Amino acid sequence: MDEHGPGTAPTDHPGLHHVERLTAFTDAVVAIAMTLLILPLLDAVSDSASAGETTAQFVRGNLTRIGGFALSFAIIAAFWRRHHRVFGRFELATEAIVRLDVVWMFTIVWLPVATALVGTMPVDRLQAVLYVGAMAVTSWVLVAIDLLVRRDPRLWGAKEPAGTEDLAAAVSTGVLFMVALAATVLWPRIGYLPLLLLLGTQVLAGRLAPWLVSRTAT
């Protein structure tokens, strides 16, 4: 029996682990988290049916929940795509990377709970921390993994890390999540409109890329 757990099968390199199993396990966790997002809406459908409401009444009464579901689903999907871009560019992982990926999965699994809060309760500062803050942590953990990979050629195998443009986009996403979090905490009445700042990710990434090139150059 494998005593090393998911993603930690031994390799010919002491202290390093194959990425394939870790990626497969992470994919399963993400799929479950995305599925859990819909559960509050399913419960709401049952409640509406019991109350004799029409479909239109259900939709009008659950616009916030529907919006929260759609937003969180899209964000988790974006995180998953970024995760695949990073993990598709190296073959071996250190123990630090495995642990960071577990933290990343924790933040992803937390998002269905935070989304349920968004759909059923008024926006307040703690809710913003639990929702937008979790997304910010998700972003920065993956940035940390990316940086660890870039600085350790042992992990690359026949591959190599993604270009600096990808790292700039990831850092920009993390920065904008932090700005959105600060804005929502300071002014809870505006709700989660500050998340629209993420539409400026590519603009900020274009400004960050030259600086990152100089910082990551070896």
Contacts in CASP RR format, 6 or more apart in sequence:
PFRMAT RR
TARGET T0000
AUTHOR 0000-0000-0000
METHOD contacts of the structure
MODEL  1
MDEHGPGTAPTDHPGLHHVERLTAFTDAVVAIAMTLLILPLLDAVSDSAS
AGETTAQFVRGNLTRIGGFALSFAIIAAFWRRHHRVFGRFELATEAIVRL
DVVWMFTIVWLPVATALVGTMPVDRLQAVLYVGAMAVTSWVLVAIDLLVR
RDPRLWGAKEPAGTEDLAAAVSTGVLFMVALAATVLWPRIGYLPLLLLLG
TQVLAGRLAPWLVSRTAT
2 9 0 8 1.000
4 10 0 8 1.000
4 17 0 8 1.000
6 21 0 8 1.000
6 22 0 8 1.000
6 24 0 8 1.000
6 25 0 8 1.000
7 17 0 8 1.000
7 18 0 8 1.000
7 19 0 8 1.000
7 20 0 8 1.000
7 21 0 8 1.000
7 22 0 8 1.000
7 25 0 8 1.000
7 93 0 8 1.000
7 98 0 8 1.000
8 17 0 8 1.000
8 21 0 8 1.000
8 22 0 8 1.000
8 98 0 8 1.000
9 17 0 8 1.000
9 18 0 8 1.000
9 21 0 8 1.000
10 17 0 8 1.000
11 17 0 8 1.000
11 18 0 8 1.000
11 92 0 8 1.000
13 92 0 8 1.000
13 154 0 8 1.000
15 94 0 8 1.000
15 95 0 8 1.000
16 92 0 8 1.000
16 93 0 8 1.000
16 94 0 8 1.000
16 154 0 8 1.000
16 155 0 8 1.000
17 92 0 8 1.000
17 93 0 8 1.000
17 94 0 8 1.000
17 95 0 8 1.000
17 98 0 8 1.000
18 91 0 8 1.000
18 92 0 8 1.000
18 93 0 8 1.000
19 87 0 8 1.000
19 88 0 8 1.000
19 90 0 8 1.000
19 91 0 8 1.000
19 92 0 8 1.000
19 93 0 8 1.000
22 87 0 8 1.000
22 93 0 8 1.000
22 98 0 8 1.000
22 101 0 8 1.000
23 84 0 8 1.000
23 87 0 8 1.000
23 88 0 8 1.000
26 83 0 8 1.000
26 87 0 8 1.000
26 101 0 8 1.000
26 104 0 8 1.000
26 105 0 8 1.000
27 80 0 8 1.000
29 105 0 8 1.000
29 108 0 8 1.000
29 109 0 8 1.000
30 76 0 8 1.000
30 79 0 8 1.000
30 80 0 8 1.000
30 83 0 8 1.000
30 105 0 8 1.000
30 108 0 8 1.000
32 109 0 8 1.000
33 76 0 8 1.000
33 108 0 8 1.000
33 109 0 8 1.000
33 111 0 8 1.000
33 112 0 8 1.000
34 73 0 8 1.000
34 76 0 8 1.000
34 77 0 8 1.000
36 112 0 8 1.000
37 69 0 8 1.000
37 72 0 8 1.000
37 73 0 8 1.000
37 76 0 8 1.000
37 111 0 8 1.000
37 112 0 8 1.000
37 115 0 8 1.000
38 69 0 8 1.000
39 112 0 8 1.000
39 116 0 8 1.000
40 65 0 8 1.000
40 69 0 8 1.000
40 115 0 8 1.000
40 116 0 8 1.000
40 119 0 8 1.000
40 120 0 8 1.000
41 62 0 8 1.000
41 65 0 8 1.000
41 66 0 8 1.000
41 69 0 8 1.000
44 58 0 8 1.000
44 62 0 8 1.000
44 65 0 8 1.000
45 58 0 8 1.000
48 57 0 8 1.000
48 58 0 8 1.000
48 62 0 8 1.000
59 66 0 8 1.000
64 118 0 8 1.000
64 119 0 8 1.000
65 119 0 8 1.000
65 120 0 8 1.000
68 115 0 8 1.000
68 118 0 8 1.000
68 119 0 8 1.000
69 115 0 8 1.000
71 115 0 8 1.000
71 192 0 8 1.000
71 195 0 8 1.000
72 111 0 8 1.000
72 112 0 8 1.000
72 114 0 8 1.000
72 115 0 8 1.000
72 118 0 8 1.000
75 111 0 8 1.000
75 135 0 8 1.000
76 108 0 8 1.000
76 111 0 8 1.000
79 108 0 8 1.000
79 138 0 8 1.000
79 139 0 8 1.000
79 142 0 8 1.000
82 142 0 8 1.000
82 170 0 8 1.000
82 173 0 8 1.000
83 104 0 8 1.000
83 142 0 8 1.000
85 162 0 8 1.000
85 166 0 8 1.000
86 142 0 8 1.000
86 145 0 8 1.000
86 146 0 8 1.000
86 149 0 8 1.000
86 162 0 8 1.000
86 166 0 8 1.000
86 170 0 8 1.000
88 159 0 8 1.000
89 149 0 8 1.000
89 156 0 8 1.000
89 159 0 8 1.000
89 160 0 8 1.000
89 161 0 8 1.000
89 162 0 8 1.000
90 149 0 8 1.000
90 155 0 8 1.000
90 156 0 8 1.000
90 157 0 8 1.000
90 159 0 8 1.000
90 161 0 8 1.000
91 155 0 8 1.000
91 156 0 8 1.000
91 157 0 8 1.000
91 158 0 8 1.000
91 159 0 8 1.000
92 154 0 8 1.000
92 155 0 8 1.000
92 157 0 8 1.000
93 101 0 8 1.000
93 155 0 8 1.000
94 148 0 8 1.000
94 152 0 8 1.000
94 155 0 8 1.000
96 148 0 8 1.000
97 145 0 8 1.000
97 148 0 8 1.000
97 149 0 8 1.000
97 155 0 8 1.000
100 141 0 8 1.000
100 144 0 8 1.000
100 145 0 8 1.000
100 148 0 8 1.000
101 145 0 8 1.000
103 137 0 8 1.000
103 141 0 8 1.000
104 138 0 8 1.000
104 141 0 8 1.000
104 142 0 8 1.000
104 145 0 8 1.000
107 134 0 8 1.000
107 135 0 8 1.000
107 137 0 8 1.000
107 138 0 8 1.000
107 141 0 8 1.000
108 138 0 8 1.000
110 130 0 8 1.000
110 134 0 8 1.000
111 131 0 8 1.000
111 134 0 8 1.000
111 135 0 8 1.000
111 138 0 8 1.000
113 130 0 8 1.000
114 127 0 8 1.000
114 130 0 8 1.000
114 131 0 8 1.000
114 134 0 8 1.000
115 131 0 8 1.000
117 127 0 8 1.000
117 130 0 8 1.000
117 131 0 8 1.000
118 127 0 8 1.000
118 131 0 8 1.000
118 192 0 8 1.000
121 127 0 8 1.000
123 184 0 8 1.000
123 188 0 8 1.000
123 189 0 8 1.000
123 191 0 8 1.000
123 192 0 8 1.000
124 188 0 8 1.000
125 184 0 8 1.000
125 185 0 8 1.000
125 188 0 8 1.000
128 181 0 8 1.000
128 184 0 8 1.000
128 185 0 8 1.000
128 188 0 8 1.000
128 191 0 8 1.000
128 192 0 8 1.000
129 181 0 8 1.000
129 185 0 8 1.000
131 192 0 8 1.000
132 177 0 8 1.000
132 180 0 8 1.000
132 181 0 8 1.000
132 184 0 8 1.000
132 192 0 8 1.000
132 194 0 8 1.000
132 195 0 8 1.000
133 177 0 8 1.000
133 181 0 8 1.000
135 177 0 8 1.000
136 174 0 8 1.000
136 177 0 8 1.000
136 178 0 8 1.000
136 181 0 8 1.000
139 170 0 8 1.000
139 173 0 8 1.000
139 174 0 8 1.000
139 177 0 8 1.000
140 174 0 8 1.000
142 170 0 8 1.000
143 167 0 8 1.000
143 170 0 8 1.000
143 171 0 8 1.000
143 174 0 8 1.000
146 161 0 8 1.000
146 162 0 8 1.000
146 166 0 8 1.000
146 167 0 8 1.000
146 170 0 8 1.000
147 167 0 8 1.000
147 216 0 8 1.000
149 155 0 8 1.000
149 156 0 8 1.000
149 161 0 8 1.000
150 161 0 8 1.000
150 167 0 8 1.000
150 216 0 8 1.000
164 209 0 8 1.000
164 212 0 8 1.000
164 213 0 8 1.000
164 216 0 8 1.000
165 205 0 8 1.000
165 206 0 8 1.000
165 209 0 8 1.000
167 212 0 8 1.000
167 216 0 8 1.000
168 205 0 8 1.000
168 206 0 8 1.000
168 208 0 8 1.000
168 209 0 8 1.000
168 212 0 8 1.000
169 201 0 8 1.000
169 202 0 8 1.000
169 205 0 8 1.000
171 205 0 8 1.000
171 208 0 8 1.000
171 212 0 8 1.000
172 200 0 8 1.000
172 201 0 8 1.000
172 202 0 8 1.000
172 204 0 8 1.000
172 205 0 8 1.000
172 206 0 8 1.000
172 208 0 8 1.000
173 198 0 8 1.000
173 201 0 8 1.000
175 204 0 8 1.000
176 197 0 8 1.000
176 198 0 8 1.000
176 200 0 8 1.000
176 201 0 8 1.000
176 204 0 8 1.000
177 198 0 8 1.000
179 194 0 8 1.000
179 197 0 8 1.000
180 192 0 8 1.000
180 194 0 8 1.000
180 195 0 8 1.000
180 197 0 8 1.000
180 198 0 8 1.000
181 194 0 8 1.000
183 190 0 8 1.000
183 194 0 8 1.000
183 197 0 8 1.000
184 190 0 8 1.000
184 191 0 8 1.000
184 192 0 8 1.000
184 194 0 8 1.000
END
